[in-house]
Amino acid sequence: MKLRFSITSPFVRKCRMVAIEAGIEDKLELAPANAWAADTDLHRDNPLCKVPALVFDDGSTLYDSPVICEYLDSLHSGHKLFPEAGPERWAQLKLQALADGITEAAVQLRIEGNMRPEGARWPTWVERQTNAVNRGLDELERTVGHWDGVFLIGPIAVVASLGYIEFRKIVPDWRQGRPHLARWHATVHNRRSVQETEPKE
């Protein structure tokens, strides 16, 4: 399998963490893709021209990160990162959705602040996305004590989101006023899947 990736993508990071936690990272070939390049071929593997995209030997593909992560989790016989049924599954999917939503808003802020020409920026949009990020972080702070110390798909998505926010300096002081979330993040940072997938330029 080939994973079309960018080293800085939080959604790619989520997939790579799942592969490591599932013990199947050796089954993934990382194939770089620049979604912003004029000559990119990424659209052949994902018509949305986004990473990640998972490409199989027969040319078929899967996208986006929630689908890829659940597929990767299906390839091993160990403890599943996606609970199969019941309240725990819905709790994990909800947490993943919240973390992914925070990340999406953070990506929009990155695009607006660093890629869009200054005269074309939309302050109302920036405010909306900033509020979404901060409300999401506040919800993580409120609920982190209910995660029961498990490192399933929800917390994996949270790590990817917090890592991107910190890497891109979206909310430089995200730990301030969120001591429980900060403490949790420091604890899980020792995991191999977290350390080996940290974003870098």
N, CA and C atoms as an extended XYZ file, in Angstrom:
603
Properties=species:S:1:pos:R:3:atomname:S:1:resname:S:1:resid:I:1 pbc="F F F"
N         0.848       -1.197        0.000 N   MET     1
C         0.000        0.000        0.000 CA  MET     1
C         0.877        1.238        0.000 C   MET     1
N         0.419        2.244       -0.686 N   LYS     2
C         1.152        3.498       -0.779 CA  LYS     2
C         0.308        4.616       -0.161 C   LYS     2
N         0.895        5.341        0.779 N   LEU     3
C         0.190        6.457        1.412 CA  LEU     3
C         0.733        7.755        0.837 C   LEU     3
N        -0.102        8.452        0.086 N   ARG     4
C         0.286        9.769       -0.409 CA  ARG     4
C         0.267       10.717        0.785 C   ARG     4
N         1.375       11.418        0.983 N   PHE     5
C         1.509       12.143        2.243 CA  PHE     5
C         2.273       13.444        2.079 C   PHE     5
N         2.075       14.299        3.078 N   SER     6
C         2.909       15.478        3.318 CA  SER     6
C         3.373       15.374        4.759 C   SER     6
N         4.634       15.659        5.014 N   ILE     7
C         5.204       15.492        6.347 CA  ILE     7
C         4.560       16.431        7.358 C   ILE     7
N         3.953       17.514        6.900 N   THR     8
C         3.353       18.480        7.829 CA  THR     8
C         1.844       18.300        7.990 C   THR     8
N         1.238       17.388        7.246 N   SER     9
C        -0.217       17.227        7.302 CA  SER     9
C        -0.642       16.530        8.591 C   SER     9
N        -1.509       17.150        9.378 N   PRO    10
C        -1.996       16.494       10.594 CA  PRO    10
C        -2.877       15.294       10.293 C   PRO    10
N        -3.532       15.293        9.143 N   PHE    11
C        -4.392       14.167        8.784 CA  PHE    11
C        -3.557       12.964        8.344 C   PHE    11
N        -2.450       13.221        7.670 N   VAL    12
C        -1.494       12.153        7.375 CA  VAL    12
C        -0.896       11.619        8.672 C   VAL    12
N        -0.558       12.525        9.574 N   ARG    13
C         0.019       12.098       10.849 CA  ARG    13
C        -0.910       11.147       11.584 C   ARG    13
N        -2.183       11.441       11.557 N   LYS    14
C        -3.163       10.577       12.213 CA  LYS    14
C        -3.094        9.161       11.635 C   LYS    14
N        -3.023        9.049       10.315 N   CYS    15
C        -2.932        7.737        9.670 CA  CYS    15
C        -1.638        7.022       10.045 C   CYS    15
N        -0.547        7.745       10.078 N   ARG    16
C         0.729        7.127       10.419 CA  ARG    16
C         0.750        6.670       11.872 C   ARG    16
N         0.137        7.433       12.768 N   MET    17
C         0.056        7.008       14.162 CA  MET    17
C        -0.767        5.741       14.294 C   MET    17
N        -1.874        5.665       13.566 N   VAL    18
C        -2.692        4.461       13.597 CA  VAL    18
C        -1.870        3.263       13.121 C   VAL    18
N        -1.132        3.428       12.038 N   ALA    19
C        -0.327        2.316       11.515 CA  ALA    19
C         0.698        1.843       12.535 C   ALA    19
N         1.345        2.785       13.227 N   ILE    20
C         2.337        2.415       14.239 CA  ILE    20
C         1.671        1.734       15.424 C   ILE    20
N         0.573        2.306       15.913 N   GLU    21
C        -0.129        1.712       17.054 CA  GLU    21
C        -0.652        0.316       16.707 C   GLU    21
N        -1.022        0.119       15.454 N   ALA    22
C        -1.542       -1.179       15.021 CA  ALA    22
C        -0.427       -2.156       14.669 C   ALA    22
N         0.810       -1.672       14.630 N   GLY    23
C         1.942       -2.540       14.305 CA  GLY    23
C         2.039       -2.913       12.842 C   GLY    23
N         1.528       -2.074       11.965 N   ILE    24
C         1.538       -2.397       10.534 CA  ILE    24
C         2.243       -1.327        9.715 C   ILE    24
N         3.068       -0.493       10.368 N   GLU    25
C         3.691        0.596        9.613 CA  GLU    25
C         4.580        0.097        8.485 C   GLU    25
N         5.095       -1.150        8.614 N   ASP    26
C         5.954       -1.697        7.564 CA  ASP    26
C         5.174       -2.038        6.299 C   ASP    26
N         3.854       -2.031        6.383 N   LYS    27
C         3.027       -2.295        5.205 CA  LYS    27
C         2.747       -1.041        4.393 C   LYS    27
N         3.135        0.115        4.940 N   LEU    28
C         2.856        1.389        4.284 CA  LEU    28
C         4.106        1.921        3.595 C   LEU    28
N         3.975        2.211        2.321 N   GLU    29
C         5.022        2.939        1.598 CA  GLU    29
C         4.609        4.406        1.542 C   GLU    29
N         5.474        5.287        2.037 N   LEU    30
C         5.152        6.713        2.045 CA  LEU    30
C         5.552        7.325        0.709 C   LEU    30
N         4.589        7.928        0.053 N   ALA    31
C         4.824        8.547       -1.256 CA  ALA    31
C         4.467       10.016       -1.164 C   ALA    31
N         5.465       10.913       -1.248 N   PRO    32
C         5.192       12.342       -1.062 CA  PRO    32
C         4.287       12.912       -2.138 C   PRO    32
N         3.507       13.901       -1.730 N   ALA    33
C         2.621       14.603       -2.657 CA  ALA    33
C         2.501       16.050       -2.204 C   ALA    33
N         2.551       16.964       -3.155 N   ASN    34
C         2.360       18.382       -2.860 CA  ASN    34
C         1.052       18.827       -3.495 C   ASN    34
N         0.035       18.936       -2.652 N   ALA    35
C        -1.297       19.277       -3.167 CA  ALA    35
C        -1.348       20.661       -3.781 C   ALA    35
N        -0.386       21.523       -3.451 N   TRP    36
C        -0.400       22.907       -3.927 CA  TRP    36
C         0.429       23.102       -5.195 C   TRP    36
N         1.156       22.082       -5.616 N   ALA    37
C         2.002       22.215       -6.803 CA  ALA    37
C         1.140       22.191       -8.066 C   ALA    37
N         1.482       23.032       -9.017 N   ALA    38
C         0.697       23.115      -10.259 CA  ALA    38
C         0.730       21.799      -11.037 C   ALA    38
N         1.832       21.058      -10.930 N   ASP    39
C         1.969       19.828      -11.702 CA  ASP    39
C         1.697       18.576      -10.871 C   ASP    39
N         1.017       18.719       -9.744 N   THR    40
C         0.770       17.559       -8.892 CA  THR    40
C        -0.093       16.519       -9.595 C   THR    40
N         0.181       15.253       -9.279 N   ASP    41
C        -0.645       14.170       -9.802 CA  ASP    41
C        -1.574       13.615       -8.723 C   ASP    41
N        -1.671       14.312       -7.614 N   LEU    42
C        -2.440       13.822       -6.480 CA  LEU    42
C        -3.910       13.602       -6.820 C   LEU    42
N        -4.437       14.422       -7.739 N   HIS    43
C        -5.851       14.300       -8.105 CA  HIS    43
C        -6.183       12.931       -8.692 C   HIS    43
N        -5.169       12.197       -9.169 N   ARG    44
C        -5.419       10.855       -9.702 CA  ARG    44
C        -5.768        9.879       -8.581 C   ARG    44
N        -5.261       10.151       -7.392 N   ASP    45
C        -5.504        9.270       -6.248 CA  ASP    45
C        -6.598        9.795       -5.331 C   ASP    45
N        -6.875       11.077       -5.405 N   ASN    46
C        -7.959       11.684       -4.650 CA  ASN    46
C        -8.475       12.861       -5.474 C   ASN    46
N        -9.680       12.772       -5.995 N   PRO    47
C       -10.191       13.852       -6.852 CA  PRO    47
C       -10.276       15.186       -6.129 C   PRO    47
N       -10.270       15.172       -4.799 N   LEU    48
C       -10.256       16.413       -4.031 CA  LEU    48
C        -8.866       17.016       -3.963 C   LEU    48
N        -7.871       16.273       -4.434 N   CYS    49
C        -6.473       16.711       -4.461 CA  CYS    49
C        -5.988       17.056       -3.045 C   CYS    49
N        -6.249       16.131       -2.118 N   LYS    50
C        -5.835       16.295       -0.734 CA  LYS    50
C        -5.107       15.048       -0.265 C   LYS    50
N        -4.213       15.240        0.691 N   VAL    51
C        -3.623       14.114        1.408 CA  VAL    51
C        -4.352       13.979        2.738 C   VAL    51
N        -4.413       12.732        3.237 N   PRO    52
C        -3.818       11.509        2.699 CA  PRO    52
C        -4.738       10.823        1.691 C   PRO    52
N        -4.116        9.996        0.863 N   ALA    53
C        -4.834        9.064        0.003 CA  ALA    53
C        -4.073        7.749        0.073 C   ALA    53
N        -4.789        6.666        0.196 N   LEU    54
C        -4.182        5.342        0.274 CA  LEU    54
C        -4.380        4.650       -1.058 C   LEU    54
N        -3.277        4.220       -1.669 N   VAL    55
C        -3.313        3.627       -3.006 CA  VAL    55
C        -2.913        2.160       -2.907 C   VAL    55
N        -3.759        1.286       -3.438 N   PHE    56
C        -3.488       -0.146       -3.417 CA  PHE    56
C        -2.754       -0.565       -4.691 C   PHE    56
N        -2.231       -1.789       -4.668 N   ASP    57
C        -1.433       -2.272       -5.795 CA  ASP    57
C        -2.228       -2.327       -7.088 C   ASP    57
N        -3.542       -2.509       -6.985 N   ASP    58
C        -4.363       -2.572       -8.196 CA  ASP    58
C        -4.800       -1.198       -8.684 C   ASP    58
N        -4.337       -0.128       -7.984 N   GLY    59
C        -4.665        1.234       -8.387 CA  GLY    59
C        -5.888        1.807       -7.706 C   GLY    59
N        -6.638        0.998       -6.993 N   SER    60
C        -7.797        1.523       -6.267 CA  SER    60
C        -7.324        2.334       -5.066 C   SER    60
N        -8.182        3.176       -4.542 N   THR    61
C        -7.771        4.118       -3.514 CA  THR    61
C        -8.811        4.225       -2.401 C   THR    61
N        -8.346        4.751       -1.263 N   LEU    62
C        -9.219        5.153       -0.170 CA  LEU    62
C        -8.842        6.569        0.266 C   LEU    62
N        -9.821        7.329        0.666 N   TYR    63
C        -9.623        8.654        1.247 CA  TYR    63
C       -10.893        8.981        1.995 C   TYR    63
N       -10.946        9.873        2.990 N   ASP    64
C        -9.816       10.616        3.550 CA  ASP    64
C        -9.377        9.957        4.856 C   ASP    64
N        -8.840       10.747        5.811 N   SER    65
C        -8.181       10.138        6.959 CA  SER    65
C        -9.079        9.253        7.829 C   SER    65
N       -10.340        9.603        8.142 N   PRO    66
C       -11.135        8.686        8.968 CA  PRO    66
C       -11.320        7.320        8.307 C   PRO    66
N       -11.524        7.314        6.988 N   VAL    67
C       -11.712        6.060        6.259 CA  VAL    67
C       -10.407        5.269        6.238 C   VAL    67
N        -9.304        5.935        5.928 N   ILE    68
C        -8.007        5.263        5.878 CA  ILE    68
C        -7.645        4.700        7.245 C   ILE    68
N        -7.850        5.483        8.290 N   CYS    69
C        -7.505        5.021        9.639 CA  CYS    69
C        -8.301        3.780       10.012 C   CYS    69
N        -9.585        3.777        9.717 N   GLU    70
C       -10.384        2.605       10.084 CA  GLU    70
C        -9.985        1.397        9.241 C   GLU    70
N        -9.633        1.618        7.981 N   TYR    71
C        -9.162        0.504        7.169 CA  TYR    71
C        -7.866       -0.071        7.741 C   TYR    71
N        -6.912        0.786        8.079 N   LEU    72
C        -5.647        0.307        8.637 CA  LEU    72
C        -5.886       -0.474        9.927 C   LEU    72
N        -6.844       -0.018       10.714 N   ASP    73
C        -7.153       -0.698       11.973 CA  ASP    73
C        -7.753       -2.078       11.725 C   ASP    73
N        -8.305       -2.297       10.540 N   SER    74
C        -8.904       -3.596       10.220 CA  SER    74
C        -7.860       -4.637        9.835 C   SER    74
N        -6.616       -4.216        9.662 N   LEU    75
C        -5.580       -5.108        9.144 CA  LEU    75
C        -4.804       -5.855       10.221 C   LEU    75
N        -5.137       -5.637       11.474 N   HIS    76
C        -4.403       -6.324       12.543 CA  HIS    76
C        -5.388       -7.006       13.476 C   HIS    76
N        -4.877       -7.930       14.272 N   SER    77
C        -5.734       -8.714       15.165 CA  SER    77
C        -5.594       -8.295       16.621 C   SER    77
N        -4.865       -7.232       16.882 N   GLY    78
C        -4.685       -6.761       18.247 CA  GLY    78
C        -5.852       -5.904       18.711 C   GLY    78
N        -5.619       -5.159       19.794 N   HIS    79
C        -6.659       -4.300       20.352 CA  HIS    79
C        -7.025       -3.214       19.342 C   HIS    79
N        -8.294       -3.119       19.023 N   LYS    80
C        -8.731       -2.220       17.969 CA  LYS    80
C        -8.766       -0.767       18.440 C   LYS    80
N        -8.321        0.119       17.547 N   LEU    81
C        -8.338        1.557       17.810 CA  LEU    81
C        -9.718        2.148       17.533 C   LEU    81
N       -10.514        1.452       16.735 N   PHE    82
C       -11.915        1.796       16.492 CA  PHE    82
C       -12.766        0.722       17.162 C   PHE    82
N       -13.391        1.022       18.289 N   PRO    83
C       -14.280        0.030       18.900 CA  PRO    83
C       -15.344       -0.410       17.900 C   PRO    83
N       -15.697       -1.682       17.961 N   GLU    84
C       -16.579       -2.243       16.941 CA  GLU    84
C       -18.026       -1.802       17.084 C   GLU    84
N       -18.499       -1.612       18.317 N   ALA    85
C       -19.912       -1.285       18.492 CA  ALA    85
C       -20.138       -0.667       19.862 C   ALA    85
N       -21.337       -0.108       20.023 N   GLY    86
C       -21.741        0.371       21.326 CA  GLY    86
C       -21.304        1.788       21.629 C   GLY    86
N       -21.567        2.238       22.848 N   PRO    87
C       -21.282        3.619       23.240 CA  PRO    87
C       -19.821        4.016       23.071 C   PRO    87
N       -18.893        3.080       23.310 N   GLU    88
C       -17.482        3.438       23.193 CA  GLU    88
C       -17.129        3.815       21.757 C   GLU    88
N       -17.705        3.105       20.782 N   ARG    89
C       -17.429        3.444       19.379 CA  ARG    89
C       -17.886        4.867       19.072 C   ARG    89
N       -19.121        5.195       19.488 N   TRP    90
C       -19.648        6.521       19.169 CA  TRP    90
C       -18.868        7.611       19.904 C   TRP    90
N       -18.418        7.314       21.113 N   ALA    91
C       -17.606        8.292       21.845 CA  ALA    91
C       -16.293        8.560       21.125 C   ALA    91
N       -15.671        7.497       20.605 N   GLN    92
C       -14.405        7.659       19.891 CA  GLN    92
C       -14.600        8.397       18.564 C   GLN    92
N       -15.655        8.062       17.849 N   LEU    93
C       -15.907        8.747       16.578 CA  LEU    93
C       -16.241       10.219       16.804 C   LEU    93
N       -16.975       10.497       17.869 N   LYS    94
C       -17.289       11.895       18.188 CA  LYS    94
C       -16.029       12.670       18.525 C   LYS    94
N       -15.134       12.073       19.326 N   LEU    95
C       -13.894       12.752       19.686 CA  LEU    95
C       -13.023       12.963       18.455 C   LEU    95
N       -12.968       11.959       17.574 N   GLN    96
C       -12.219       12.134       16.327 CA  GLN    96
C       -12.805       13.276       15.505 C   GLN    96
N       -14.126       13.353       15.422 N   ALA    97
C       -14.771       14.414       14.646 CA  ALA    97
C       -14.455       15.783       15.232 C   ALA    97
N       -14.460       15.888       16.563 N   LEU    98
C       -14.135       17.163       17.199 CA  LEU    98
C       -12.691       17.552       16.894 C   LEU    98
N       -11.767       16.615       17.064 N   ALA    99
C       -10.354       16.913       16.809 CA  ALA    99
C       -10.125       17.265       15.341 C   ALA    99
N       -10.742       16.518       14.437 N   ASP   100
C       -10.593       16.816       13.009 CA  ASP   100
C       -11.179       18.183       12.675 C   ASP   100
N       -12.299       18.537       13.316 N   GLY   101
C       -12.897       19.847       13.076 CA  GLY   101
C       -12.002       20.977       13.557 C   GLY   101
N       -11.374       20.786       14.713 N   ILE   102
C       -10.405       21.772       15.204 CA  ILE   102
C        -9.267       21.913       14.197 C   ILE   102
N        -8.794       20.786       13.711 N   THR   103
C        -7.687       20.806       12.750 CA  THR   103
C        -8.087       21.516       11.470 C   THR   103
N        -9.281       21.224       10.965 N   GLU   104
C        -9.747       21.880        9.733 CA  GLU   104
C        -9.786       23.393        9.913 C   GLU   104
N       -10.288       23.848       11.063 N   ALA   105
C       -10.336       25.289       11.321 CA  ALA   105
C        -8.929       25.865       11.404 C   ALA   105
N        -8.005       25.115       12.021 N   ALA   106
C        -6.619       25.573       12.124 CA  ALA   106
C        -5.965       25.664       10.748 C   ALA   106
N        -6.262       24.701        9.882 N   VAL   107
C        -5.729       24.740        8.515 CA  VAL   107
C        -6.263       25.961        7.780 C   VAL   107
N        -7.535       26.279        7.958 N   GLN   108
C        -8.108       27.476        7.330 CA  GLN   108
C        -7.407       28.743        7.818 C   GLN   108
N        -7.084       28.782        9.106 N   LEU   109
C        -6.362       29.946        9.636 CA  LEU   109
C        -4.963       30.031        9.045 C   LEU   109
N        -4.328       28.898        8.861 N   ARG   110
C        -2.996       28.869        8.240 CA  ARG   110
C        -3.067       29.392        6.799 C   ARG   110
N        -4.045       28.950        6.063 N   ILE   111
C        -4.196       29.392        4.674 CA  ILE   111
C        -4.487       30.887        4.622 C   ILE   111
N        -5.406       31.331        5.474 N   GLU   112
C        -5.806       32.741        5.465 CA  GLU   112
C        -4.646       33.649        5.861 C   GLU   112
N        -3.866       33.226        6.840 N   GLY   113
C        -2.816       34.090        7.364 CA  GLY   113
C        -1.493       34.013        6.647 C   GLY   113
N        -1.223       32.890        5.957 N   ASN   114
C         0.099       32.699        5.380 CA  ASN   114
C         0.106       32.515        3.866 C   ASN   114
N        -1.045       32.203        3.292 N   MET   115
C        -1.064       31.915        1.862 CA  MET   115
C        -1.928       32.893        1.072 C   MET   115
N        -2.952       33.431        1.710 N   ARG   116
C        -3.804       34.390        1.006 CA  ARG   116
C        -3.163       35.783        1.051 C   ARG   116
N        -3.180       36.521       -0.054 N   PRO   117
C        -2.634       37.883       -0.034 CA  PRO   117
C        -3.295       38.721        1.043 C   PRO   117
N        -2.510       39.570        1.693 N   GLU   118
C        -3.009       40.317        2.848 CA  GLU   118
C        -4.273       41.105        2.525 C   GLU   118
N        -4.329       41.724        1.370 N   GLY   119
C        -5.480       42.535        1.020 CA  GLY   119
C        -6.734       41.732        0.748 C   GLY   119
N        -6.575       40.428        0.562 N   ALA   120
C        -7.724       39.576        0.252 CA  ALA   120
C        -8.210       38.792        1.458 C   ALA   120
N        -7.622       39.000        2.610 N   ARG   121
C        -8.012       38.243        3.801 CA  ARG   121
C        -9.359       38.716        4.332 C   ARG   121
N       -10.083       37.816        4.970 N   TRP   122
C       -11.445       38.058        5.427 CA  TRP   122
C       -11.468       37.977        6.953 C   TRP   122
N       -11.448       39.112        7.646 N   PRO   123
C       -11.383       39.112        9.111 CA  PRO   123
C       -12.513       38.337        9.780 C   PRO   123
N       -13.700       38.405        9.214 N   THR   124
C       -14.833       37.685        9.805 CA  THR   124
C       -14.601       36.178        9.757 C   THR   124
N       -14.024       35.716        8.660 N   TRP   125
C       -13.710       34.292        8.515 CA  TRP   125
C       -12.631       33.882        9.512 C   TRP   125
N       -11.624       34.726        9.668 N   VAL   126
C       -10.552       34.451       10.638 CA  VAL   126
C       -11.136       34.345       12.045 C   VAL   126
N       -12.013       35.266       12.382 N   GLU   127
C       -12.629       35.244       13.710 CA  GLU   127
C       -13.458       33.980       13.908 C   GLU   127
N       -14.196       33.588       12.884 N   ARG   128
C       -15.030       32.386       12.981 CA  ARG   128
C       -14.172       31.150       13.221 C   ARG   128
N       -13.085       31.009       12.461 N   GLN   129
C       -12.228       29.836       12.600 CA  GLN   129
C       -11.464       29.855       13.929 C   GLN   129
N       -11.029       31.036       14.342 N   THR   130
C       -10.338       31.156       15.631 CA  THR   130
C       -11.255       30.755       16.770 C   THR   130
N       -12.502       31.200       16.722 N   ASN   131
C       -13.468       30.830       17.748 CA  ASN   131
C       -13.719       29.325       17.749 C   ASN   131
N       -13.778       28.734       16.560 N   ALA   132
C       -13.996       27.288       16.463 CA  ALA   132
C       -12.847       26.528       17.110 C   ALA   132
N       -11.611       26.947       16.827 N   VAL   133
C       -10.446       26.291       17.428 CA  VAL   133
C       -10.498       26.398       18.942 C   VAL   133
N       -10.715       27.589       19.442 N   ASN   134
C       -10.695       27.794       20.895 CA  ASN   134
C       -11.851       27.093       21.598 C   ASN   134
N       -13.031       27.111       21.004 N   ARG   135
C       -14.151       26.373       21.603 CA  ARG   135
C       -13.866       24.876       21.611 C   ARG   135
N       -13.266       24.399       20.529 N   GLY   136
C       -12.913       22.980       20.467 CA  GLY   136
C       -11.895       22.599       21.518 C   GLY   136
N       -10.869       23.430       21.681 N   LEU   137
C        -9.859       23.169       22.705 CA  LEU   137
C       -10.475       23.195       24.101 C   LEU   137
N       -11.404       24.118       24.316 N   ASP   138
C       -12.078       24.175       25.612 CA  ASP   138
C       -12.900       22.911       25.865 C   ASP   138
N       -13.503       22.380       24.822 N   GLU   139
C       -14.261       21.138       24.974 CA  GLU   139
C       -13.331       19.963       25.272 C   GLU   139
N       -12.173       19.942       24.647 N   LEU   140
C       -11.189       18.902       24.960 CA  LEU   140
C       -10.759       19.001       26.420 C   LEU   140
N       -10.526       20.213       26.900 N   GLU   141
C       -10.149       20.414       28.296 CA  GLU   141
C       -11.264       19.913       29.217 C   GLU   141
N       -12.496       20.143       28.837 N   ARG   142
C       -13.627       19.754       29.678 CA  ARG   142
C       -13.813       18.247       29.726 C   ARG   142
N       -13.466       17.555       28.631 N   THR   143
C       -13.784       16.130       28.527 CA  THR   143
C       -12.585       15.210       28.687 C   THR   143
N       -11.365       15.735       28.708 N   VAL   144
C       -10.176       14.875       28.707 CA  VAL   144
C       -10.174       13.898       29.874 C   VAL   144
N       -10.751       14.278       30.992 N   GLY   145
C       -10.787       13.395       32.146 CA  GLY   145
C       -11.680       12.183       31.960 C   GLY   145
N       -12.484       12.166       30.894 N   HIS   146
C       -13.401       11.054       30.632 CA  HIS   146
C       -12.864       10.093       29.573 C   HIS   146
N       -11.608       10.278       29.152 N   TRP   147
C       -11.071        9.428       28.088 CA  TRP   147
C       -10.538        8.103       28.612 C   TRP   147
N       -10.514        7.941       29.916 N   ASP   148
C       -10.191        6.659       30.567 CA  ASP   148
C        -8.786        6.147       30.255 C   ASP   148
N        -7.893        7.043       29.885 N   GLY   149
C        -6.508        6.637       29.686 CA  GLY   149
C        -6.257        5.784       28.462 C   GLY   149
N        -7.264        5.619       27.608 N   VAL   150
C        -7.076        4.807       26.406 CA  VAL   150
C        -6.498        5.673       25.283 C   VAL   150
N        -5.786        5.022       24.367 N   PHE   151
C        -5.222        5.739       23.227 CA  PHE   151
C        -5.791        5.118       21.961 C   PHE   151
N        -7.050        5.471       21.723 N   LEU   152
C        -7.755        4.968       20.550 CA  LEU   152
C        -7.827        6.080       19.511 C   LEU   152
N        -8.704        5.946       18.536 N   ILE   153
C        -8.707        6.887       17.416 CA  ILE   153
C        -9.012        8.316       17.850 C   ILE   153
N        -9.852        8.499       18.877 N   GLY   154
C       -10.157        9.850       19.343 CA  GLY   154
C        -8.924       10.574       19.847 C   GLY   154
N        -8.237       10.032       20.861 N   PRO   155
C        -7.016       10.670       21.337 CA  PRO   155
C        -5.926       10.785       20.263 C   PRO   155
N        -5.848        9.817       19.359 N   ILE   156
C        -4.869        9.919       18.266 CA  ILE   156
C        -5.151       11.173       17.436 C   ILE   156
N        -6.426       11.398       17.115 N   ALA   157
C        -6.794       12.586       16.353 CA  ALA   157
C        -6.510       13.861       17.136 C   ALA   157
N        -6.688       13.815       18.461 N   VAL   158
C        -6.395       14.978       19.296 CA  VAL   158
C        -4.904       15.299       19.247 C   VAL   158
N        -4.052       14.287       19.333 N   VAL   159
C        -2.604       14.512       19.254 CA  VAL   159
C        -2.237       15.176       17.930 C   VAL   159
N        -2.810       14.677       16.839 N   ALA   160
C        -2.515       15.261       15.525 CA  ALA   160
C        -2.953       16.716       15.466 C   ALA   160
N        -4.101       17.012       16.051 N   SER   161
C        -4.623       18.372       16.036 CA  SER   161
C        -3.754       19.307       16.876 C   SER   161
N        -3.447       18.907       18.095 N   LEU   162
C        -2.622       19.742       18.966 CA  LEU   162
C        -1.229       19.936       18.382 C   LEU   162
N        -0.695       18.888       17.773 N   GLY   163
C         0.624       19.004       17.159 CA  GLY   163
C         0.650       20.016       16.037 C   GLY   163
N        -0.413       20.022       15.218 N   TYR   164
C        -0.487       20.992       14.121 CA  TYR   164
C        -0.648       22.407       14.652 C   TYR   164
N        -1.516       22.578       15.631 N   ILE   165
C        -1.734       23.903       16.225 CA  ILE   165
C        -0.438       24.464       16.783 C   ILE   165
N         0.332       23.597       17.427 N   GLU   166
C         1.598       24.046       18.002 CA  GLU   166
C         2.642       24.303       16.919 C   GLU   166
N         2.725       23.401       15.953 N   PHE   167
C         3.714       23.505       14.886 CA  PHE   167
C         3.516       24.777       14.059 C   PHE   167
N         2.271       25.077       13.750 N   ARG   168
C         1.965       26.251       12.931 CA  ARG   168
C         1.692       27.508       13.764 C   ARG   168
N         1.819       27.370       15.087 N   LYS   169
C         1.609       28.512       15.993 CA  LYS   169
C         0.232       29.141       15.788 C   LYS   169
N        -0.769       28.291       15.621 N   ILE   170
C        -2.137       28.767       15.446 CA  ILE   170
C        -2.655       29.371       16.744 C   ILE   170
N        -2.424       28.652       17.846 N   VAL   171
C        -2.744       29.154       19.188 CA  VAL   171
C        -1.492       28.905       20.036 C   VAL   171
N        -0.547       29.848       20.009 N   PRO   172
C         0.743       29.608       20.670 CA  PRO   172
C         0.615       29.257       22.151 C   PRO   172
N        -0.407       29.744       22.807 N   ASP   173
C        -0.563       29.513       24.244 CA  ASP   173
C        -1.737       28.586       24.539 C   ASP   173
N        -1.936       27.554       23.711 N   TRP   174
C        -3.126       26.718       23.868 CA  TRP   174
C        -3.179       26.034       25.235 C   TRP   174
N        -2.036       25.850       25.891 N   ARG   175
C        -2.023       25.202       27.211 CA  ARG   175
C        -2.559       26.112       28.314 C   ARG   175
N        -2.479       27.415       28.104 N   GLN   176
C        -2.909       28.352       29.140 CA  GLN   176
C        -4.416       28.212       29.383 C   GLN   176
N        -4.778       27.992       30.629 N   GLY   177
C        -6.176       27.810       30.985 CA  GLY   177
C        -6.706       26.421       30.687 C   GLY   177
N        -5.840       25.527       30.200 N   ARG   178
C        -6.258       24.153       29.884 CA  ARG   178
C        -5.267       23.164       30.516 C   ARG   178
N        -5.150       23.166       31.825 N   PRO   179
C        -4.121       22.365       32.494 CA  PRO   179
C        -4.320       20.865       32.333 C   PRO   179
N        -5.553       20.414       32.295 N   HIS   180
C        -5.800       18.968       32.176 CA  HIS   180
C        -5.390       18.467       30.788 C   HIS   180
N        -5.729       19.230       29.761 N   LEU   181
C        -5.358       18.856       28.399 CA  LEU   181
C        -3.837       18.908       28.230 C   LEU   181
N        -3.214       19.929       28.803 N   ALA   182
C        -1.757       20.058       28.724 CA  ALA   182
C        -1.073       18.883       29.409 C   ALA   182
N        -1.587       18.477       30.567 N   ARG   183
C        -0.996       17.354       31.307 CA  ARG   183
C        -1.159       16.059       30.521 C   ARG   183
N        -2.332       15.873       29.950 N   TRP   184
C        -2.564       14.673       29.137 CA  TRP   184
C        -1.621       14.632       27.937 C   TRP   184
N        -1.466       15.761       27.271 N   HIS   185
C        -0.602       15.816       26.094 CA  HIS   185
C         0.839       15.476       26.450 C   HIS   185
N         1.301       15.976       27.584 N   ALA   186
C         2.666       15.673       28.018 CA  ALA   186
C         2.828       14.186       28.300 C   ALA   186
N         1.792       13.560       28.815 N   THR   187
C         1.853       12.135       29.145 CA  THR   187
C         1.944       11.270       27.892 C   THR   187
N         1.099       11.541       26.892 N   VAL   188
C         1.082       10.691       25.696 CA  VAL   188
C         2.242       11.004       24.759 C   VAL   188
N         2.925       12.108       24.998 N   HIS   189
C         4.018       12.490       24.096 CA  HIS   189
C         5.147       11.472       24.089 C   HIS   189
N         5.207       10.615       25.092 N   ASN   190
C         6.266        9.609       25.154 CA  ASN   190
C         5.996        8.400       24.268 C   ASN   190
N         4.818        8.294       23.707 N   ARG   191
C         4.514        7.149       22.852 CA  ARG   191
C         5.319        7.232       21.560 C   ARG   191
N         5.756        6.067       21.071 N   ARG   192
C         6.566        6.038       19.844 CA  ARG   192
C         5.798        6.613       18.665 C   ARG   192
N         4.512        6.298       18.583 N   SER   193
C         3.723        6.782       17.448 CA  SER   193
C         3.642        8.297       17.425 C   SER   193
N         3.669        8.911       18.596 N   VAL   194
C         3.613       10.379       18.692 CA  VAL   194
C         4.966       10.980       18.327 C   VAL   194
N         6.018       10.441       18.883 N   GLN   195
C         7.346       11.005       18.672 CA  GLN   195
C         7.821       10.847       17.233 C   GLN   195
N         7.531        9.696       16.635 N   GLU   196
C         8.054        9.419       15.285 CA  GLU   196
C         7.286       10.131       14.188 C   GLU   196
N         6.168       10.744       14.524 N   THR   197
C         5.354       11.405       13.494 CA  THR   197
C         5.243       12.907       13.704 C   THR   197
N         6.037       13.461       14.600 N   GLU   198
C         5.955       14.893       14.852 CA  GLU   198
C         6.206       15.673       13.568 C   GLU   198
N         5.429       16.718       13.326 N   PRO   199
C         5.602       17.493       12.079 CA  PRO   199
C         6.908       18.270       12.072 C   PRO   199
N         7.458       18.420       10.877 N   LYS   200
C         8.673       19.199       10.706 CA  LYS   200
C         8.705       19.754        9.295 C   LYS   200
N         9.446       20.829        9.149 N   GLU   201
C         9.548       21.448        7.819 CA  GLU   201
C        10.395       20.566        6.903 C   GLU   201
